[in-house]
Amino acid sequence: MADDKPIVDEEMDEEIIAMKERMKQMEEEAAKLKAMQEQVEKETPAAAADTAKEDIDNRSVYVGNVDYSTTPEELQAHFQACGAINRITILCDKWTGHPKGFAYVEFADAAHVEIAVTLNESLFKGRLLKVTAKRTNVPSFMRGGFRGAPRGGRVYRGAGGRGFDRGGYGRGRPPYRARRGYFAPY
């Protein structure tokens, strides 16, 4: 029996040493992965996506007052003289699927946008097109103010537009006795 105990201790020591070696390997792999992740983040920062979107917006024009039966091929034929076109987007209502009456044309080069803007108020399918350079959408907090904050002066929302001076009772419901049809027998 005394001989069995040292064998068990030796086996446990070997297992502990093996586990420590595996832990060391795992920590080295984790350090390598972290270094690779940091390198990728340095190469492609999050601002690159915003820059790409702004680049696309700088190469695009908004086309308004587009006939509802217009196809992308017809718009491409109309704007073909301006330069190479990458994409034409005709926006549709998500519920009905019918066109909204405006489109975006993305060109291969930003210089083509200036040429396309000269087609403003050109006749297309019996309508005068409105062609402007596409603007980059800016979230509301960038424009100043917060979402839902009133623009301009204060907004009073009480008593349906009636204040105390015009017979109203301020905010909410009038007191019970002031309601129409109230009968007080005593």
DANOR-V184310 format. One record per run of one state. SS is the DSSP state (hx for helix, st for strand, lp for the rest). FROM is the first residue (numbers start at 1). LEN is the number of residues. If there is no record, write none. Layout:
BEGIN
SS_FROM_LEN / SS_FROM_LEN
END
This chain:
BEGIN
lp_1_1 / hx_2_42 / lp_44_3 / hx_47_12 / lp_59_1 / st_60_5 / lp_65_7 / hx_72_11 / lp_83_2 / st_85_8 / lp_93_6 / st_99_9 / lp_108_3 / hx_111_7 / lp_118_5 / st_123_2 / lp_125_2 / st_127_2 / lp_129_1 / st_130_4 / lp_134_6 / hx_140_4 / lp_144_15 / hx_159_3 / lp_162_2 / hx_164_3 / lp_167_9 / hx_176_3 / lp_179_8
END
